[in-house]
Amino acid sequence: MRAYYQLTLAQLRIYVRNRQALIWTLLFPFFFMIIFGLMFNDGNTTTYSVNLIDYDKTQASKEIVSILNKQNSLKIHQKSDEEKARKSLSDGKTDFVILIKKGFQDQVTSKKNIPAQIQVLYNESKMGQLQGGIATITANIDGASKQMAGYTPKVVTTLKGVEGITLSYLDFLVPGIIAMQIMNNNMNGVAGQIASWRERGVLRRMQGTTLKASTFIAAQITARLILNSLQAILTILIGYYGFDVSIRGSFLLVVLFVVLGTLTFMSIGFIIASLAKSPESAGPIAGFISFPLMFLGGVFFPVNNMPEYLQPIIKTIPITHLSTAMRDIMNIGATFGDLASDFGWLCVWMIVSFLIAAKTFRWE
Amino acid sequence: MDSIIEVKNLQKKYGDFYAVNGISFEVVKGEVFGLLGPNGAGKSTTMEMLVGLRKPDGGTATIAGHSIGKDASKIKQEIGIQLQSTSLFELLKVKEIIELYASFYPSHIPIQPLIDEMLLTEKQNSLVKGLSGGQKQRLAIALALIHDPQIIFLDEPTTGLDPQARRTLWDIVLTLKERGKTVVLSTHYMDEAHVLADRIGIMDQGKLIALDTPNNLVSSIEAESAIEFKTKSPERVDEFNHLESVTNIVVNHDFVTLYTRNLQFSLIALLEYTKEKDISISDLSTRSATLEDVFLSMTGRGLREE
């Protein structure tokens, strides 16, 4: 018991004294949140940039402009140079050009049965992306037209938005970062450290004492669980206080998945340490495995958007289940029941890799 | 005499190569037993088999009555080891790592006196990383002593140390002996073996080629002195065999060593013979025979050559 305590303490001391690792650990989540937060924090709302030229400048035309201006999804820039506006449209710099011709108000008020024209130009090659914008513009102008005509509709649809959870990209990102940290710290960390200790004879010297291998491994696990839990808490706190990331789920459930992820990726780290012929090769092997996992495993991007042929791989790898579970707990307050399948997958990964790790482990 | 270590026909094979090829010896309780030999002679492999870090491919050994391979954990309590290739956690402090190793055993000796004794008092709060070679070796010995073992294995404890650090370490080994510890020590420095060891086993190419006290080993080559010189015609040195009192000749490229029972007679004979036959010699010197010569005369090679 004393050996277990001392070894755990030793590992924590080594970790804290390794400045580079420590700084990396502390700054890493912060760094990622800032970069990705700045890049993508607009959330899912798409906006269209619109150049509007009002040649008429009358009561009627101004009313149309003010209606369009109220639409959040349209960014209206009032212009006067049609030439320039058309050019920037064909260059793809704006999405729409709206032209209100001179005499617009006269047409509106005239008794003839010809409707007044508003010309909407769009970039044909971007048709697909612009559908939403076209719909918004036509709907609003149509509404304005009905209002001006004093038309009372016989049938109306009432649309009512139901209040939902608003999630920003950072809400999505922070659980992913926690999952990634667990993977990197344990898989890459264990692989590198054990391979180097073995190479340098650190393990062999301990083998020459009455210390049991199980005590050594238990202490390693304990120390890493403590470190990872602290790191996850730190990341959550930075996200919560620094970036207004929402946390809805149970803290205990977060800890449960931190533990499960730590054990799984530690075991994989031990396997890599056994496979590696030298500490120099352990790093690249671990990197070679963790890098694709990071991108396939839903750390930065939602896995649903990945190509169909990748889905079977994505649904198998452990990092996907870890990041999904973390995300569901933090973002939508998932309960243990909701996460049963992720829990199951991680357990299978943990048991299988632990068995392989135990079989392949060597002191030297 | 009480044997505390008994080794019988111990073997270790790597592929077709015998790193240790059937060696047998006994170590008496309370003595310093030296294993002397060049790099690659099998000293470290022998020690590693005895302390339970390598499995022998043949032969048996008992340590304090426990047979190796069977009572590994009992043996580990009786022995303290310092390995040639040991490195320790670099980011722990001296005192911390001693406390850590102390925790691996059921009981241990007081830590502070041990630190003082190993001359690490000033360094006890320094990281292992920042220790000098001599300090690291003294720390390694402290770790070997922490559980108060009867037998201490030191594998080339002074290799790579400066002369002063070596002498400090010698004093430590002699103190251990005074306290009744049994020490098994490997080295490729013959002066070290001579100063420290009560008995010496000389190893070469996996075999034990001689085993005796340092003085008996030196007298075994039947020569009190050595005459050394260089010659341009080493192919003719066999002729020197007939010179008066010469017992053995060892040639290494152009460097010749003649062993003699009577320095004066042999030297005169050598000078006269080389003059008569017109063999040119240079860099002539004489000295007393040492353990180095024992090894040289047995193998034809120096201790520190490849």
Interface residues (C-beta under 8 A of the other chain):
Chain A: R2 A3 Y5 Q6 L7 A10 R13 I14 R17 N18 R200 G201 V202 R204 R205 M206 Q207 G208 T209 T210 L211 E364
Chain B: V51 G52 L53 S73 K76 Q77 I81 L83 S85 T86 S87 L88 F89 L91 L92 E96 I97 E99 L100 Y101 S103 F104 Y105 P106 L127 L143 H147
